[in-house]
Amino acid sequence: MWRWASLVLLLLFAPLAQAAPLGLGRAPTAAELEAWDIDVRPDGKGLPKGRGTAREGEALYQERCASCHGEFGEGINRWPELAGGEGSLTGDRPLRTIGSYWPYVSTVFDFLRHAMPFGNAQSLVPDEIYAVTAYLLGLNDVLKDEDFELNERTLPSIRLPNEAGFFDDDREVAEAAFWNRPVCMVACTAEVRITGRAAVLDVTPDTKSAPRIE
């Protein structure tokens, strides 16, 4: 009985304990916040100063990326493909790459900046990230000129082929009638009819044809 009483008291006073300051940790410094706040928006907000070209990015990609993603972005040993797949999204086996699926160039830059190379994340400086991003755009025929300079001003102006395939979630408006429809809880149907039985659908074997279990 005392165990149940202890549990009740714990549940009653747990919210009060959580609300009180624990005296642990400290507020982050401005430098720590700056190091953490490195995301990039599609309009270019958050991009660091820097520059790079596809020609410069080729050597970097071959050295630090090709062992997983292939020399031409084709993917190796089930690592993600980065190029190809144009027109495949409506097929049985869609290939979601930068050129066929990704919505924004900022997504490429942001992912490289946060997570790549695998096992050595955030080791690339801004110039290297711009260069590798430009090379990946070249692999997907988005950039035709390998000497085009990608920087914080030019990157937001580049459009990926599938940008229009992404749009804001409008379910709050488009499905409002569905969400707000009254839910029936009692006497919802005038008549309940059985429309099928498992035996008729041949998914429930009868006693003669059922397998014997020893």
VOGU-3710 file (C-alpha; in Angstrom, 3 decimals, decimal comma):
1> mwrwaslvll> 0,000/0,000/0,000  2,837/2,403/0,864  4,228/1,958/-2,660  0,980/3,208/-4,188  0,886/6,145/-1,788  4,468/7,085/-2,720  3,605/6,910/-6,399  0,573/9,189/-5,939  2,643/11,759/-4,025  5,352/11,641/-6,695
11> llfaplaqaa> 2,817/12,289/-9,459  1,253/15,147/-7,514  4,493/16,969/-6,769  6,412/16,184/-9,982  5,104/19,293/-11,849  6,179/21,503/-8,938  9,648/19,992/-8,955  10,009/20,514/-12,691  8,936/24,156/-12,451  11,649/25,035/-9,927
21> plglgrapta> 15,125/26,040/-11,200  17,552/23,144/-11,026  20,687/25,261/-10,833  22,308/23,301/-13,663  24,150/24,612/-16,712  24,528/28,226/-17,828  23,342/30,549/-20,547  25,225/30,092/-23,852  27,713/32,767/-24,834  27,303/34,870/-27,968
31> aeleawdidv> 30,177/32,963/-29,603  28,525/29,620/-28,841  25,225/30,782/-30,303  26,996/32,062/-33,421  28,730/28,698/-33,926  25,414/26,864/-33,613  23,321/29,237/-35,717  24,619/28,260/-39,170  21,423/27,348/-41,031  20,715/28,902/-44,430
41> rpdgkglpkg> 17,339/29,981/-45,836  16,314/29,698/-49,512  16,483/33,498/-49,834  20,165/33,377/-48,864  19,849/34,604/-45,300  22,537/32,891/-43,239  25,007/32,385/-46,080  28,588/33,179/-45,057  30,928/35,296/-47,135  32,907/33,191/-49,568
51> rgtaregeal> 33,195/32,009/-53,147  33,899/28,945/-55,241  33,551/27,469/-58,719  32,749/24,013/-60,037  36,271/23,776/-61,454  37,692/24,331/-57,975  35,136/22,030/-56,392  35,966/19,024/-58,576  39,230/18,198/-56,783  37,612/18,708/-53,379
61> yqercaschg> 34,698/16,470/-54,298  36,937/13,685/-55,612  39,079/13,849/-52,486  36,397/14,088/-49,804  33,075/12,975/-51,299  33,570/10,528/-54,182  34,433/7,538/-51,965  30,773/7,446/-50,869  28,843/9,309/-53,550  30,797/8,197/-56,622
71> efgeginrwp> 32,927/10,199/-59,051  29,842/11,433/-60,893  27,356/11,510/-58,004  26,033/8,041/-58,820  26,393/6,710/-55,254  28,500/3,749/-54,112  27,497/0,833/-51,875  24,021/2,243/-51,205  25,270/5,720/-50,302  22,891/8,386/-51,683
81> elaggegslt> 22,973/9,358/-55,342  23,491/13,071/-55,872  22,983/13,374/-59,621  20,662/11,970/-62,272  17,051/10,891/-61,954  15,549/13,598/-64,154  11,908/12,787/-64,866  11,867/9,766/-62,552  9,674/11,142/-59,749  6,445/9,930/-61,360
91> gdrplrtigs> 7,839/6,474/-62,092  7,861/3,282/-60,044  11,443/3,875/-58,893  11,924/7,618/-58,368  15,521/8,747/-57,944  15,592/11,730/-55,604  18,760/13,687/-56,291  19,771/17,340/-56,201  18,747/17,794/-59,831  15,571/15,717/-59,821
101> ywpyvstvfd> 14,066/16,341/-56,390  15,738/18,868/-54,086  13,921/22,236/-53,905  16,636/24,809/-53,184  20,374/25,285/-53,670  20,490/26,549/-50,082  19,509/23,015/-49,006  22,654/21,660/-50,683  24,876/24,292/-49,103  23,247/23,900/-45,683
111> flrhampfgn> 23,604/20,111/-45,659  27,252/20,274/-46,724  27,926/22,867/-44,056  26,251/20,914/-41,247  26,990/17,272/-41,977  29,624/16,657/-44,625  32,071/15,050/-45,171  30,693/12,048/-43,332  32,788/11,436/-40,228  34,406/14,862/-40,401
121> aqslvpdeiy> 31,428/17,204/-40,363  31,961/20,981/-40,414  35,552/20,608/-41,528  34,916/22,492/-44,797  35,475/26,245/-44,840  32,944/28,472/-46,693  35,020/28,716/-49,889  35,203/24,912/-50,073  31,460/24,550/-49,475  30,683/27,032/-52,265
131> avtayllgln> 33,049/25,162/-54,587  31,615/21,697/-53,863  28,067/23,052/-54,158  28,938/24,526/-57,556  30,431/21,196/-58,663  27,284/19,321/-57,605  25,166/21,806/-59,548  27,370/21,126/-62,542  26,902/17,359/-62,199  23,153/17,996/-62,395
141> dvlkdedfel> 23,425/20,334/-65,392  22,096/23,237/-63,333  25,333/25,167/-63,837  26,760/24,961/-67,346  29,828/27,150/-66,763  32,386/25,495/-64,506  33,985/28,897/-63,886  30,754/30,505/-62,669  31,448/31,980/-59,219  29,040/30,813/-56,561
151> nertlpsirl> 28,922/33,145/-53,567  26,511/34,613/-51,022  25,028/36,889/-53,713  24,735/34,522/-56,671  23,626/31,343/-54,869  20,061/32,525/-54,030  19,445/33,397/-57,690  19,900/29,813/-58,912  16,763/27,687/-59,232  16,609/23,900/-59,069
161> pneagffddd> 14,284/22,061/-61,520  11,890/20,737/-58,868  11,387/23,904/-56,841  7,761/24,111/-57,970  7,175/20,599/-56,633  7,331/21,973/-53,084  4,673/24,227/-51,610  3,468/25,370/-48,207  1,325/22,960/-46,209  -2,204/24,279/-46,782
171> revaeaafwn> -4,138/21,539/-44,969  -5,274/24,000/-42,326  -7,324/25,695/-45,062  -7,816/22,984/-47,685  -8,977/20,351/-45,180  -10,657/22,610/-42,637  -14,099/21,172/-43,431  -12,782/17,648/-42,909  -11,147/18,495/-39,582  -14,164/20,368/-38,230
181> rpvcmvacta> -16,780/17,822/-39,249  -18,811/16,612/-36,222  -17,794/13,138/-35,119  -20,660/10,674/-34,622  -20,416/8,653/-31,422  -23,906/7,130/-30,930  -26,421/5,639/-33,425  -24,339/6,741/-36,391  -25,989/4,359/-38,893  -29,542/3,323/-39,232
191> evritgraav> -28,613/-0,222/-40,240  -25,506/-2,376/-39,941  -25,044/-4,955/-42,679  -22,387/-7,650/-43,045  -20,994/-7,290/-46,554  -18,451/-10,101/-46,528  -17,044/-12,975/-44,565  -13,473/-14,170/-44,324  -14,379/-17,681/-45,473  -15,950/-16,304/-48,632
201> ldvtpdtksa> -12,791/-14,348/-49,356  -10,760/-17,564/-49,073  -8,555/-16,278/-46,284  -9,986/-18,499/-43,532  -9,521/-22,232/-44,252  -12,213/-24,642/-43,151  -11,485/-27,617/-40,912  -10,896/-30,012/-43,824  -8,447/-27,934/-45,824  -6,611/-26,275/-42,932
211> prie> -3,049/-27,513/-42,366  -2,509/-29,803/-39,421  -0,303/-28,479/-36,619  1,639/-31,194/-34,829
//
